[in-house]
Amino acid sequence: MTRQELSAMLHHLDPGAACSIRLEVLAAMFGDNGLDLGPSAEAFAEEHGCTFSFVAGEEPRFVKSDVF
């Protein structure tokens, strides 16, 4: 998956919907080792009207804001 593909996926999410992405995919996409992924993924999510959530033991996910 590329950033452009993720961008399109996030754009098409319904308000309140979530999209989980494997950590390895996000790390490769953002060029991070997975440990410092948060800030770059959060900024990307914000640009696309989403929030980024990464809880230990769960796959990272983007949640589309339900307020525009």
LOPA-242048 format. One line per field, with one value per atom (N, C-alpha, C, O): atom name; x, y, z; residue number from 1. Coordinates in Angstrom, 3 decimals, decimal comma, always signed. Layout:
<rs>
atom = CA; ...
c1 = X; ...
c2 = Y; ...
c3 = Z; ...
n = NUM; ...
</rs>
This chain:
<rs>
atom = N; CA; C; O; N; CA; C; O; N; CA; C; O; N; CA; C; O; N; CA; C; O; N; CA; C; O; N; CA; C; O; N; CA; C; O; N; CA; C; O; N; CA; C; O; N; CA; C; O; N; CA; C; O; N; CA; C; O; N; CA; C; O; N; CA; C; O; N; CA; C; O; N; CA; C; O; N; CA; C; O; N; CA; C; O; N; CA; C; O; N; CA; C; O; N; CA; C; O; N; CA; C; O; N; CA; C; O; N; CA; C; O; N; CA; C; O; N; CA; C; O; N; CA; C; O; N; CA; C; O; N; CA; C; O; N; CA; C; O; N; CA; C; O; N; CA; C; O; N; CA; C; O; N; CA; C; O; N; CA; C; O; N; CA; C; O; N; CA; C; O; N; CA; C; O; N; CA; C; O; N; CA; C; O; N; CA; C; O; N; CA; C; O; N; CA; C; O; N; CA; C; O; N; CA; C; O; N; CA; C; O; N; CA; C; O; N; CA; C; O; N; CA; C; O; N; CA; C; O; N; CA; C; O; N; CA; C; O; N; CA; C; O; N; CA; C; O; N; CA; C; O; N; CA; C; O; N; CA; C; O; N; CA; C; O; N; CA; C; O; N; CA; C; O; N; CA; C; O; N; CA; C; O; N; CA; C; O; N; CA; C; O; N; CA; C; O; N; CA; C; O; N; CA; C; O
c1 = +0,843; +0,000; +0,888; +1,937; +0,450; +1,178; +0,418; -0,723; +1,069; +0,402; -0,817; -1,842; -0,693; -1,801; -2,990; -4,135; -2,734; -3,811; -4,470; -5,693; -3,655; -4,200; -5,011; -6,073; -4,521; -5,228; -6,608; -7,599; -6,683; -7,966; -8,885; -10,087; -8,318; -9,110; -9,709; -10,887; -8,895; -9,369; -10,415; -11,374; -10,220; -11,158; -12,549; -13,558; -12,602; -13,879; -14,532; -15,619; -13,893; -14,497; -15,723; -15,735; -16,739; -17,909; -17,547; -16,665; -18,207; -17,953; -18,116; -19,118; -17,128; -17,137; -16,578; -16,357; -16,343; -15,803; -14,304; -13,627; -13,799; -12,384; -11,740; -12,405; -10,446; -9,659; -8,379; -7,573; -8,195; -6,993; -5,935; -6,238; -4,702; -3,569; -2,470; -2,172; -1,869; -0,796; +0,374; +0,710; +0,975; +2,086; +3,226; +3,823; +3,533; +4,636; +4,373; +5,292; +3,125; +2,751; +2,912; +3,469; +2,424; +2,565; +4,022; +4,428; +4,804; +6,221; +6,932; +7,757; +6,616; +7,227; +6,734; +7,499; +5,468; +4,859; +5,430; +5,665; +5,650; +6,125; +7,628; +8,165; +8,315; +9,753; +10,236; +11,377; +9,361; +9,712; +9,990; +9,634; +10,613; +10,892; +9,731; +9,838; +8,642; +7,481; +7,421; +6,341; +8,563; +8,591; +8,200; +7,568; +8,575; +8,291; +7,204; +7,157; +6,349; +5,324; +4,261; +3,748; +3,929; +2,820; +2,749; +1,740; +3,769; +3,659; +3,409; +2,594; +4,091; +3,887; +2,528; +1,878; +2,091; +0,780; -0,336; -1,364; -0,152; -1,162; -1,317; -2,435; -0,216; -0,272; -0,968; -1,777; -0,654; -1,279; -2,786; -3,590; -3,152; -4,564; -5,301; -6,401; -4,710; -5,323; -5,583; -6,618; -4,635; -4,790; -5,991; -6,534; -6,399; -7,480; -8,747; -9,592; -8,878; -10,084; -10,270; -11,396; -9,154; -9,201; -8,365; -7,628; -8,504; -7,598; -6,852; -7,345; -5,669; -4,849; -4,803; -4,556; -5,042; -5,050; -4,123; -4,220; -3,213; -2,296; -2,182; -1,478; -2,885; -2,909; -2,114; -2,283; -1,257; -0,452; -1,336; -2,366; -0,922; -1,661; -2,738; -3,364; -2,971; -3,970; -3,311; -2,249; -3,956; -3,446; -3,708; -4,747; -2,778; -3,012; -4,235; -4,502; -4,972; -6,142; -6,397; -6,017; -7,054; -7,483; -9,000; -9,692; -9,510; -10,949; -11,372; -10,849; -12,332; -12,817; -13,619; -14,483; -13,340; -14,072; -15,523; -15,825; -16,409; -17,822; -18,362; -19,570; -17,455; -17,821; -16,960; -15,734; -17,617; -16,875; -16,862; -16,277
c2 = -1,174; +0,000; +1,237; +1,269; +2,248; +3,511; +4,576; +4,370; +5,706; +6,825; +7,291; +7,658; +7,271; +7,693; +6,743; +7,193; +5,451; +4,480; +4,655; +4,591; +4,876; +5,106; +6,394; +6,453; +7,411; +8,678; +8,478; +8,995; +7,741; +7,472; +6,672; +6,929; +5,702; +4,877; +5,731; +5,593; +6,611; +7,475; +8,465; +8,781; +8,943; +9,898; +9,275; +9,962; +7,991; +7,319; +6,725; +6,156; +6,846; +6,325; +7,153; +8,374; +6,479; +7,176; +7,791; +7,278; +8,870; +9,472; +8,449; +7,736; +8,388; +7,450; +6,076; +5,274; +5,789; +4,482; +4,415; +5,440; +3,188; +2,982; +2,087; +1,277; +2,254; +1,466; +1,030; +1,871; -0,283; -0,806; -1,127; -1,674; -0,783; -1,037; -1,689; -1,241; -2,736; -3,427; -2,474; -1,637; -2,622; -1,763; -1,810; -0,777; -2,990; -3,132; -2,320; -1,736; -2,290; -1,535; -0,042; +0,680; +0,415; +1,837; +2,233; +3,308; +1,393; +1,695; +1,841; +2,738; +0,963; +1,054; +2,304; +2,956; +2,622; +3,757; +5,092; +5,993; +5,216; +6,473; +6,488; +7,487; +5,400; +5,365; +5,343; +5,708; +4,909; +4,841; +3,397; +2,468; +3,219; +1,882; +1,311; +0,217; +2,031; +1,584; +2,187; +2,310; +2,564; +3,135; +4,602; +5,081; +5,313; +6,750; +7,048; +8,141; +6,097; +6,211; +7,240; +7,917; +7,367; +8,210; +9,596; +9,925; +10,433; +11,811; +11,934; +12,754; +11,141; +11,243; +10,687; +11,249; +9,600; +9,025; +9,940; +10,072; +10,569; +11,498; +12,705; +13,148; +13,229; +14,371; +13,986; +14,751; +12,806; +12,310; +12,142; +12,533; +11,560; +11,354; +12,685; +12,819; +13,650; +14,971; +15,624; +16,258; +15,462; +16,022; +15,422; +16,027; +14,225; +13,511; +13,408; +12,548; +14,281; +14,322; +13,114; +12,696; +12,551; +11,353; +11,555; +12,532; +10,607; +10,514; +9,194; +8,253; +9,128; +7,926; +7,351; +8,066; +6,055; +5,382; +4,175; +3,344; +4,091; +2,961; +2,521; +3,139; +1,444; +0,893; -0,409; -1,228; -0,610; -1,828; -3,065; -3,156; -4,008; -5,252; -5,196; -6,216; -4,032; -3,881; -3,304; -2,686; -3,515; -2,920; -1,414; -0,971; -0,640; +0,803; +1,048; +0,290; +2,114; +2,388; +3,873; +4,684; +4,189; +5,548; +5,569; +4,657; +6,606; +6,753; +8,077; +9,135; +8,001; +9,203; +10,045; +9,525; +11,329; +12,249; +12,289; +12,232; +12,386; +12,450; +13,866; +14,087; +14,827; +16,235; +16,905; +16,805; +17,580; +18,226; +19,706; +20,416
c3 = +0,000; +0,000; +0,000; +0,643; -0,729; -0,792; -0,011; +0,403; +0,178; +0,852; +0,057; +0,631; -1,276; -2,114; -1,952; -1,904; -1,870; -1,677; -0,307; -0,188; +0,717; +2,048; +2,067; +2,687; +1,401; +1,323; +0,700; +1,218; -0,394; -1,052; -0,137; -0,077; +0,573; +1,477; +2,594; +2,926; +3,169; +4,248; +3,745; +4,448; +2,535; +1,943; +1,787; +1,943; +1,485; +1,229; +2,476; +2,386; +3,629; +4,855; +5,233; +5,077; +5,724; +6,255; +7,606; +8,294; +7,994; +9,302; +10,427; +10,491; +11,303; +12,424; +12,101; +13,008; +10,825; +10,428; +10,713; +10,795; +10,861; +11,161; +10,107; +9,462; +9,953; +9,015; +9,738; +10,136; +9,906; +10,564; +9,518; +8,458; +9,824; +8,935; +9,758; +10,865; +9,226; +9,954; +10,209; +9,371; +11,375; +11,785; +10,776; +10,470; +10,259; +9,301; +8,034; +7,459; +7,609; +6,404; +6,658; +5,831; +7,801; +8,129; +8,308; +7,867; +8,942; +9,139; +7,801; +7,626; +6,860; +5,528; +4,790; +4,079; +4,964; +4,276; +4,752; +3,946; +6,044; +6,612; +6,849; +7,327; +6,523; +6,663; +8,093; +8,376; +9,010; +10,422; +10,814; +10,088; +11,935; +12,428; +13,232; +13,787; +13,297; +14,058; +15,445; +16,021; +15,986; +17,329; +17,330; +18,271; +16,280; +16,188; +15,168; +14,604; +14,935; +13,909; +14,254; +13,363; +15,501; +15,950; +15,354; +14,729; +15,513; +15,028; +13,518; +13,096; +12,716; +11,269; +10,855; +9,974; +11,470; +11,156; +11,652; +10,987; +12,803; +13,328; +12,408; +12,148; +11,923; +11,011; +9,707; +9,182; +9,190; +7,966; +8,181; +7,335; +9,316; +9,632; +9,705; +9,168; +10,354; +10,506; +9,154; +8,950; +8,233; +6,890; +6,163; +5,239; +6,592; +5,907; +6,755; +6,509; +7,749; +8,560; +9,455; +9,723; +9,920; +10,752; +12,014; +12,151; +12,922; +14,057; +13,926; +13,304; +14,511; +14,476; +15,876; +16,847; +15,970; +17,253; +17,194; +16,291; +18,181; +18,232; +19,681; +20,480; +20,007; +21,351; +21,342; +20,438; +22,329; +22,402; +22,316; +22,984; +21,493; +21,334; +20,266; +19,977; +19,672; +18,623; +17,377; +17,450; +16,230; +15,000; +15,026; +15,516; +14,504; +14,396; +13,515; +12,583; +13,821; +12,997; +12,866; +13,711; +11,777; +11,487; +11,651; +11,199; +12,293; +12,506; +11,896; +12,244; +10,976; +10,289; +11,272; +11,978; +11,321; +12,194; +11,754; +10,562; +12,713; +12,374; +12,415; +12,325; +12,552; +12,519; +11,447; +11,466; +10,524; +9,453; +9,621; +8,802
n = 1; 1; 1; 1; 2; 2; 2; 2; 3; 3; 3; 3; 4; 4; 4; 4; 5; 5; 5; 5; 6; 6; 6; 6; 7; 7; 7; 7; 8; 8; 8; 8; 9; 9; 9; 9; 10; 10; 10; 10; 11; 11; 11; 11; 12; 12; 12; 12; 13; 13; 13; 13; 14; 14; 14; 14; 15; 15; 15; 15; 16; 16; 16; 16; 17; 17; 17; 17; 18; 18; 18; 18; 19; 19; 19; 19; 20; 20; 20; 20; 21; 21; 21; 21; 22; 22; 22; 22; 23; 23; 23; 23; 24; 24; 24; 24; 25; 25; 25; 25; 26; 26; 26; 26; 27; 27; 27; 27; 28; 28; 28; 28; 29; 29; 29; 29; 30; 30; 30; 30; 31; 31; 31; 31; 32; 32; 32; 32; 33; 33; 33; 33; 34; 34; 34; 34; 35; 35; 35; 35; 36; 36; 36; 36; 37; 37; 37; 37; 38; 38; 38; 38; 39; 39; 39; 39; 40; 40; 40; 40; 41; 41; 41; 41; 42; 42; 42; 42; 43; 43; 43; 43; 44; 44; 44; 44; 45; 45; 45; 45; 46; 46; 46; 46; 47; 47; 47; 47; 48; 48; 48; 48; 49; 49; 49; 49; 50; 50; 50; 50; 51; 51; 51; 51; 52; 52; 52; 52; 53; 53; 53; 53; 54; 54; 54; 54; 55; 55; 55; 55; 56; 56; 56; 56; 57; 57; 57; 57; 58; 58; 58; 58; 59; 59; 59; 59; 60; 60; 60; 60; 61; 61; 61; 61; 62; 62; 62; 62; 63; 63; 63; 63; 64; 64; 64; 64; 65; 65; 65; 65; 66; 66; 66; 66; 67; 67; 67; 67; 68; 68; 68; 68
</rs>
